[in-house]
Amino acid sequence: MTNDDQRFFKNLREEYRAPQLIAADLNDDPLLQFDQWFQEAVNFPCPQANAMALATADRNGVPSLRMVLLKDVDADGFTFYTNYGSNKGQQIQENPVAALMFYWHELHRQVRIEGSVAKVPREVSGSYFRTRPFMSRIGALASRQSREIADRETLRERCETLAKEYDGKDVPLPEDWGGYLLRPEKIEFWQGQENRLHDRIVYVREDNRWKKQRLSP
Ligand SMILES: Cc1cc2nc3c(=O)[nH]c(=O)nc-3n(C[C@H](O)[C@H](O)[C@H](O)COP(=O)(O)O)c2cc1C
């Protein structure tokens, strides 16, 4: 690294100022606490507040990370949709645990979630799939996500053929496409504070109850 590079990174330094996070003020249920922060992020607005990083690992523990969109959250956990044959789908099959991370920069907030992952019932995937625009449904049918494809043209032609085939009809839910539910075992709420003395409150599930703790920044 050159001195210029060091100056460049130094100038990127940001101070965070926000109301303090007091463990006692946070909801005893981290999913309700998440709901509150998520609504605040949507309303602020933080762009694409439902975009989250999803980490998975293969059977040897080799990690892999990508963005996906949160499509539902309830008492059971966090739902996202993808191709079951994709790289992430294969890793989840081999090793059904994952981590999620939201970063809402405008609010200096991060939420980290860890837990087990399972496919949602097929009828749940079906009812979500039907809400997607026609061409997004066609795209899901056309794309063998994460597998090599010769060129963009091949994909475009496949979409065109399928769009003609299903014009005016129901696009079927692809066999290899659907939702996953991450059932959280651990959820951490991070609030950026001055002088890097950030607030971190973590909830850990123990015997089906949530234990709340403050962590050092
Ligand atoms: C903001 C954003 C949102 C995304 N949302 C999704 C999503 O909801 N589902 C999905 O399968 N891929 C989504 N992607 C694409 C993934 O990041 C990734 O490229 C794709 O799922 C293949 O990942 P894999 O090869 O690790 O399985 C999104 C990408 C970005 C940048």
Ligand as a Chemical Component Dictionary entry (heavy atoms), coordinates in Angstrom:
data_LIG
# 
_chem_comp.id                   LIG 
_chem_comp.type                 NON-POLYMER 
_chem_comp.pdbx_formal_charge   0 
_chem_comp.three_letter_code    LIG 
# 
loop_
_chem_comp_atom.comp_id 
_chem_comp_atom.atom_id 
_chem_comp_atom.alt_atom_id 
_chem_comp_atom.type_symbol 
_chem_comp_atom.charge 
_chem_comp_atom.model_Cartn_x 
_chem_comp_atom.model_Cartn_y 
_chem_comp_atom.model_Cartn_z 
_chem_comp_atom.pdbx_ordinal 
LIG C1  C1  C 0 -29.280 -6.271  -4.484 1  
LIG C2  C2  C 0 -29.277 -7.686  -5.015 2  
LIG C3  C3  C 0 -30.369 -8.504  -4.768 3  
LIG C4  C4  C 0 -30.389 -9.828  -5.222 4  
LIG N1  N1  N 0 -31.447 -10.626 -4.904 5  
LIG C5  C5  C 0 -31.439 -11.924 -5.244 6  
LIG C6  C6  C 0 -32.484 -12.810 -4.800 7  
LIG O1  O1  O 0 -33.427 -12.417 -4.093 8  
LIG N2  N2  N 0 -32.407 -14.107 -5.184 9  
LIG C7  C7  C 0 -31.375 -14.594 -5.935 10 
LIG O2  O2  O 0 -31.370 -15.791 -6.254 11 
LIG N3  N3  N 0 -30.362 -13.796 -6.352 12 
LIG C8  C8  C 0 -30.356 -12.478 -6.013 13 
LIG N4  N4  N 0 -29.322 -11.656 -6.411 14 
LIG C9  C9  C 0 -28.218 -12.250 -7.181 15 
LIG C10 C10 C 0 -27.253 -12.972 -6.203 16 
LIG O3  O3  O 0 -26.445 -12.031 -5.531 17 
LIG C11 C11 C 0 -26.369 -14.016 -6.900 18 
LIG O4  O4  O 0 -25.687 -13.444 -7.993 19 
LIG C12 C12 C 0 -27.169 -15.215 -7.413 20 
LIG O5  O5  O 0 -28.203 -15.586 -6.521 21 
LIG C13 C13 C 0 -26.250 -16.425 -7.635 22 
LIG O6  O6  O 0 -25.605 -16.742 -6.419 23 
LIG P1  P1  P 0 -24.934 -18.180 -6.159 24 
LIG O7  O7  O 0 -24.175 -18.536 -7.404 25 
LIG O8  O8  O 0 -24.042 -17.980 -4.981 26 
LIG O9  O9  O 0 -26.048 -19.154 -5.880 27 
LIG C14 C14 C 0 -29.288 -10.323 -5.971 28 
LIG C15 C15 C 0 -28.186 -9.494  -6.227 29 
LIG C16 C16 C 0 -28.184 -8.190  -5.754 30 
LIG C17 C17 C 0 -26.974 -7.333  -6.018 31 
# 
loop_
_chem_comp_bond.comp_id 
_chem_comp_bond.atom_id_1 
_chem_comp_bond.atom_id_2 
_chem_comp_bond.value_order 
_chem_comp_bond.pdbx_ordinal 
LIG C1  C2  SING 1  
LIG C2  C3  SING 2  
LIG C2  C16 DOUB 3  
LIG C3  C4  DOUB 4  
LIG C4  N1  SING 5  
LIG C4  C14 SING 6  
LIG N1  C5  DOUB 7  
LIG C5  C6  SING 8  
LIG C5  C8  SING 9  
LIG C6  O1  DOUB 10 
LIG C6  N2  SING 11 
LIG N2  C7  SING 12 
LIG C7  O2  DOUB 13 
LIG C7  N3  SING 14 
LIG N3  C8  DOUB 15 
LIG C8  N4  SING 16 
LIG N4  C9  SING 17 
LIG N4  C14 SING 18 
LIG C9  C10 SING 19 
LIG C10 O3  SING 20 
LIG C10 C11 SING 21 
LIG C11 O4  SING 22 
LIG C11 C12 SING 23 
LIG C12 O5  SING 24 
LIG C12 C13 SING 25 
LIG C13 O6  SING 26 
LIG O6  P1  SING 27 
LIG P1  O7  DOUB 28 
LIG P1  O8  SING 29 
LIG P1  O9  SING 30 
LIG C14 C15 DOUB 31 
LIG C15 C16 SING 32 
LIG C16 C17 SING 33 
# 
